[in-house]
Amino acid sequence: MRSPAVAFDLDGTLVDSIPDLHAAAAATLAAEGRPPLPPETIRSFVGNGLPKLVERITAASGLPAAEHPRLLAAFSARYAAAPAALTRPYPGVPEALARLRAAGCRLGLCTNKPEAMTRSILAAFGLAFDALACGDTFPVRKPDPLPLLETVRALGGPPALYVGDSEVDAETAARAGLPFLLFRGGYCHVPHRTLASAAAFDDFAELPALVARVQPKV
């Protein structure tokens, strides 16, 4: 059987983006005369795309919900200007991706982050993928399975699996009918034991062996 396609989430899976998201949120709130929210609060808001992130920031800061479109535009402009200034890949990510490629795996990315910001982050760290689905690629976002299914299709079809860090990723993989590998070092908002996964890991050095062990359906 050929090596599987491996699709990845981005935020909380391949990179820790909370510092840059927090900086953009703090600057946006400062412009509104509001104090910054703690990084831990911003972390708890991540996972469903920028519109939902800003919606949660707006509510937590006591700003009118009607201001959401304007605040989303302001936040997005600030974040897009420097999405990789403080963001960093998790240890071992580049090496794990290189080992998977060497083993014949096709690599894809399926994220709820907008494409322009995603590409900026990938370019900053030299991370390359054969297929890309972002938060503005399709009319729907994860946990809708369409973006993940289209990522796998672009990679040449099954066998395939998905690597992510959160309950959103676990649901997406389940709805797409793909095995899920859970990275426990990211932004999950529920106990890891409650998520269905084929395997879980804490260190990216473990990932190539897990991919080889999991046998996705063709």
C-alpha angles and dihedrals in degrees: 000000000000121000112275127252109250119207122191139201113226116210111062091003109060100006139026101229099165095103093058094041089050092049092051091047093049092050092047092050092045089057087056093049092252128130119245120268117236116267088243090059092051088048090055090054097054124101110064102066135273097290091057091042092055091043089057093045090050093052095044091051095049094244120148114270089225088068092063098103092050093044092047090054092048094047093045093051092051094045094045090054092065114005094153103038094104100008117107135185115250113257113280097015099119091045093049092050091050091051092049091051090049088054090056099258120150110225128215138172125220113181139153090225115107115263100244093054092042093053091048091054094046091049092048091058101031094245112157130189135185094223133022132197117178138181092270098039095088135022089253135052134207133318081048101090096221097092092049094045090050090049090054091046090053089051090057100270134274149015088077144141137191129233119202145139109226149056088258090058093045091052092046092053092046093050090048091049094239131134111256127218112199122214105205096199099074141073105303112155098196132053110286091228090065093062122088110233139157088226141343130217141184101195126052089219085074096054103083092053091048091051090051091049098048112079109206119201116262 
